Amino acid sequence: MKKILLGIIFPTSLFFSCKNNNNPSSSEVAKTINRTVACYLYAMNNDTIQLKLARIADSVYGTLNYLPYEKDARTGIFNEGKWNGDTLFVNYLSSQEGQDSDCEMAILRSGTNLVLTNDIWEDANYRYNETYSKGFFKDKSKISFKGDTLIAVHCKD
């Protein structure tokens, strides 16, 4: 008798436990299906730059870590970046030596590689606020892509 009851109760409880309201919506499933992840690396003279991008629908999310040799690292993230042609525009939220910053950045797609703008290190086309916690381009049509070139690499989990 116990075997019969278990044979009825267990499948019934399993059925009801699977029927909850936490199922993802069709739009959430579509976003997961439309997700693309790519990783890029720059490594020269013991300096390293690591970039991981995740495209979900029309937005790009990612991590960007500057790891210069014998200097303080700058690590950060960006959310809801947007491609405009071959240029990715993001707001880079980063930290270095305990100082947080929110800086607009641009990344150029060049074949399978990505090229970082070096404008953020110069004043010609970039402006910071007085505390250097917020930065932005003066003129997006004049962005220079003479920065480091990151090559596509296999993403590590």
C-alpha positions in Angstrom: 0.0 0.0 0.0 2.9 2.4 0.9 4.4 1.7 -2.6 1.1 2.6 -4.3 0.8 5.8 -2.3 4.3 6.8 -3.0 3.8 6.0 -6.7 0.9 8.5 -6.7 2.1 11.2 -4.3 5.6 11.6 -5.7 4.7 12.3 -9.3 1.8 14.5 -8.3 4.1 16.6 -6.0 6.7 16.8 -8.7 4.1 18.1 -11.1 2.9 20.8 -8.8 6.4 21.8 -7.7 7.3 22.4 -11.3 4.2 24.6 -11.9 5.3 27.8 -10.2 5.1 31.4 -11.2 8.9 31.8 -11.5 9.0 30.6 -15.1 10.8 33.1 -17.4 8.8 35.1 -19.8 9.2 34.6 -23.5 11.1 37.9 -23.8 13.5 36.7 -21.1 14.1 33.4 -23.0 14.6 35.4 -26.2 17.2 37.6 -24.5 19.1 34.6 -23.3 19.0 33.0 -26.7 20.2 36.3 -28.4 23.1 36.5 -26.0 26.6 36.6 -27.5 29.8 36.6 -25.4 33.2 37.6 -26.7 36.6 38.1 -25.0 39.6 40.2 -26.0 43.1 40.6 -24.8 46.0 43.0 -25.1 49.3 41.8 -23.7 52.6 43.7 -24.3 55.6 44.6 -22.2 53.9 42.9 -19.2 50.9 45.2 -19.5 47.5 43.5 -19.9 44.1 44.7 -20.9 41.2 42.2 -20.6 37.8 42.9 -22.1 34.8 40.6 -21.9 31.6 41.6 -23.9 28.1 40.2 -23.6 25.5 41.3 -26.1 22.0 40.8 -25.0 19.4 42.0 -27.6 20.6 45.5 -28.6 22.7 46.3 -25.5 26.3 45.4 -24.7 27.5 44.7 -21.2 31.0 43.9 -20.1 34.1 44.1 -18.0 37.2 46.0 -18.8 40.4 45.6 -16.7 43.6 47.6 -17.2 46.5 45.7 -15.6 49.7 47.7 -16.2 52.9 46.2 -15.0 54.1 47.5 -11.6 51.2 50.0 -11.5 47.8 50.1 -10.0 45.1 48.2 -11.9 41.9 49.9 -13.1 39.0 47.5 -13.1 35.4 48.1 -14.1 32.2 47.3 -15.9 29.9 48.9 -18.4 26.2 48.5 -18.9 23.9 49.1 -21.8 26.6 50.0 -24.3 25.4 50.6 -27.9 27.0 49.9 -31.3 26.9 52.7 -33.8 28.2 51.1 -36.9 31.6 49.7 -36.0 32.0 51.8 -32.9 30.8 50.7 -29.4 29.9 53.5 -27.0 29.8 52.7 -23.3 29.9 54.3 -19.9 32.8 52.7 -18.1 32.3 52.5 -14.3 35.7 51.8 -12.9 37.9 52.0 -9.8 41.6 52.6 -9.3 43.4 53.2 -6.0 40.0 53.5 -4.3 38.8 56.2 -6.6 35.6 55.6 -8.6 35.0 57.1 -12.0 32.3 57.0 -14.7 33.8 57.7 -18.1 32.4 57.6 -21.6 34.5 55.3 -23.8 34.5 54.2 -27.4 35.8 51.0 -28.9 36.3 50.4 -32.6 35.7 47.1 -34.3 38.5 46.3 -36.7 38.0 42.9 -38.3 38.0 40.5 -35.4 39.9 42.8 -33.2 38.9 45.9 -31.1 40.8 49.1 -30.8 40.4 51.3 -27.8 40.3 55.1 -28.1 43.3 56.9 -26.5 41.3 60.2 -26.3 40.5 59.4 -22.6 44.2 59.9 -21.8 44.5 63.3 -23.7 42.7 66.6 -23.4 42.3 67.3 -27.1 38.8 65.6 -27.4 38.0 64.6 -23.9 36.9 66.4 -20.8 36.8 65.5 -17.1 35.0 67.1 -14.3 37.1 68.8 -11.6 37.5 65.6 -9.5 38.2 63.4 -12.5 35.3 61.2 -11.5 33.3 61.8 -14.7 34.6 62.0 -18.3 33.1 62.5 -21.7 34.0 63.2 -25.4 33.9 66.8 -26.5 33.0 65.7 -30.1 32.2 62.1 -30.9 32.8 62.7 -34.6 36.5 63.4 -33.9 37.3 60.4 -31.7 40.8 59.0 -32.4 41.4 55.3 -32.3 45.1 55.1 -31.9 44.9 53.2 -28.6 45.7 49.6 -27.9 44.4 46.8 -30.1 42.8 43.9 -28.3 42.7 40.5 -30.1 39.8 38.1 -29.9 40.6 35.2 -27.5 38.7 32.2 -26.2 36.6 33.2 -23.1 37.5 31.5 -19.8 34.7 30.8 -17.4 
